[in-house]
Amino acid sequence: MTKVKILVVEDEIIIADHICDTLEDLGYDALEPVINYTEAIEAIEAEKPDIAILDIQLSGRKTGIDIAEKIRSNYDFPFIFLTSNADPLTVSEAKKVMPPAYLVKPFTKDELYSSIEIALFNYSKKVGEANDEELIIKDAFFIKEKNIFIKLKFEDILFIKSEHVYAEIQLKNNQKHVIRGNMNKIITKLNKKFVRVHRSYIVNLEYLEQIDQNTIVILGTSIPIGKKYKDELLSKINLL
């Protein structure tokens, strides 16, 4: 489990610091704020944020809209436009890059919280993987706990166990998280390292330690193999 990382691009330092402080209060990981296009791209390359808050009007030739266009073409993650100018021309220009959310200064803590929720949800919904409690963005679940989204990277998941209408996600650090959903749907959302081995289990083959006729061992945990899943399991192992 990791906190959702948010990059703030704002050339008014007092405002940038206030946004970052508010993000930290909400439970998010606010990266060091940056003030222009060049710094933003450097920070994106180095820190790989999950979402960015972009002031449209920045000092220098390039604007927050230019950063948004670069994100859409090269990095593909959600962003929020931030502006004190909500005139029709600004809104029209901003719409061209289809921002998942839009925030007008001055804003409240609740409005910032809502904008992040909307941006993550809209971005995930765009690729067909969203509900009110969990999202999928690239190779990670974003699940809501204590009213904020946290990030569960696929690479940190050992296995997923069915619990009726819920599924328990077991991480390699021994943490467990519960999401709503059935195994048939969940397996379609995961990458090729995951395979269903039983009606109640999906495993990450990255952590495969042992396999025999009836069980598979994933980082010390023995998991049963269902008869109808065995051929697919062996096929996937042979492709590794």
N, C-alpha and C positions, 0 to 999 in steps of 0.2 A: 504494500500500500504506500502510495506517495500522495502528497498534496498536489492539487492542481496548480501548475506554474503559470503566472500571469505576468506579461511584459507590459509596462506602461511607457508610452511614447508621448511625452508632453514637455514643451520647452519652457513652461513656467514652473520653476523648481518648487515653489511653495505648494502649488496645486499638485504637482507630481508626488511630492512627499506625503501630502494629505491622502491622495488616492492609495498610495502604497500602505500607509498606516491603516487605512480603513480596510483594505484587502486582508492585511494580517489579522485585524480584529475579527473579520468574518471567518478566518480559518484557512485562507488561501496563502500560497507561497508567492509573495510579490518579489520579482526580480529587481535588481538595481535599475531605476528608471533611466531612460535615454531621451535625448532632445532633438534628434534629427534622423533623416533617412539613413545615412551612413552608419551611425551608431545602432540604429534599429536592426539593420541587416546583420551587422556584426554580432549583436546580442542574440538574434534568432539562430544564427549559425552555431554560436557557442553554447547557448543555454537550452535550445529547442523547447520554447514555451508551448503550453497547451492552448493558450488564448492570448490575444493582445488587445490592449485598449489604446486606440490611436487618435490623438488630437488631429483634426483635419487641418487646421491652420498651424503650420510649423515655421520657424525661422529658416531661411534658406530657400532654394529654388524648388525643391521637392516637398510635397505635402503628405499628409496622412493617407490621402487617396492613392498616391504613388506607392506607398508602403503596402497598402491593401492589395493593389494590383500585383505587386511582387509576391506577396504571400499566396495569393490565389494561383499564380502561375508556377511558382517554384516550391512552395512549402505546404500549402493546403491545410491550414488549420483555422479555426474561427477567430473573428476579431469583432471589436465593438468600436464604432466611431464616436468620438467625443468632440463636442463643439459648443461654443457659446453663441454661434451664429446659425440659427435655424431658418434662414431665409430660403425661398423657393429654389434659387440657383444652387446654393450649397447642397440642399437636399437632393436636387436633381443630379448633381455631379456624384454625390455619394451613392445614389441608387445604382449607378452604372456598374459598381463592383459588388452589388448585392450583399451588403453587410447583414450578418445574422441579427445584429441589434444596434441601437442608436441611443446615445445618451447626451442630453443637453445640459450644459452648465447654467446655473449651479444645480447640483443634484444632491439628494440625500443618500445616506447609507443604504436605506431600503431600495432606492432606485438603482444604485450600483449593484446590489445583490441581485435584483430582478433582471438587470441587463445581462449579467453573467449567466444566469439560469437560462434566459431566453436564447442567448447566443449559442451556448452549448447544445441546447435542445434543438434549435433550428438547424444547426450544422449537422447534428447526428440524424435528424429526420430527413435531411436532404438525401442521405444515402440509405434511408429506409430502416434505421436502427435506433428508435427512440421511444421511450415512454416516460412517465412522470418520475420514475424512481431510478432507472438505469439507462445509460446511453452507451454506444460504442463509437469511439473515434479512433481511427487507425487501429493499432494493435493494443487496445486497452478498453476495459470496462470503466465507465465513469458511473459510480453508484452513489446514491445519496445516503449519507449518515450524519445525524445531528444537523440536518437542514442544509448541508453543503455537499457538493460532489467531491468525492475522492477518486483517485485513479488507481486501478489495478491493472498493471501491465500483464499481457498474456504470458510473457517470459517468466513471470514470477509465480504463475499458477502451477501447482503440482497436479491437482485433479479437481473435478467438480462432481459432487454427490447429490443425487436427487432426494428431495425431502417433500414428497407429495406435490403441491403446487409451487414449491420453492426449490431452489438449488443452493447448496452450500459450496462456496469456493474456498478451497484450501490452498494457502500460499506457502512458499518455501520457508518463510520466516515464522511458521506455525500459527499465523493469524488466520481466522476464518471470517468470511463475510457471506451474507445471505442475499440472494436476489430472487425475484419472482420470475418464473418461467419454466417451461418443460424442456426436457433434454433434446427432443427432436428439433426444437427451434434454436436452442443454445448452440448445438454443434455446428449449425450452418453459419454462425457468426464468428467462429474461431478460425485460426489459420491451420495450415496443413500439418502442424506438429501435434495437433490434438486428434484423438480417435476415441470413438465410443467402444468400450470393451464389455459393457454390461448394461442392462436396461436402467441401472441406477448410477452408472459411472462413466465419466469422460476423463481421459488421462492425457497428460502432456508427455509425449515420448522423449522429450529432451532429458527427462529424469528417470528413464527406464534403467533399472538395475538388474532385473532378473525376470524370466518368463518360463512357465512350465505348462503342463496340460490344462490346469484349472485356474491358475493365478498369475498375476503380473505384479511385480514389486516396483513401486514408484518412490524413490528416495526413502526406503525403509518401511513404507506402508504396503501391505499385501492387499490386493484388490482382486475380487473374483472376475473371471472371464466367462461371459455368457456364450453358449454354443453358437448362436446365430451371428455373433460379432467376431468370432475367432479368425475367420478367413480374411476379413478386412484388416484386422490387427496385424496378422502375419504379412499381408501384402504391404502395409505401410512400413513395417519394420524393415522389410527387404529393400524399400526405397530410400531408407535413411543413409 
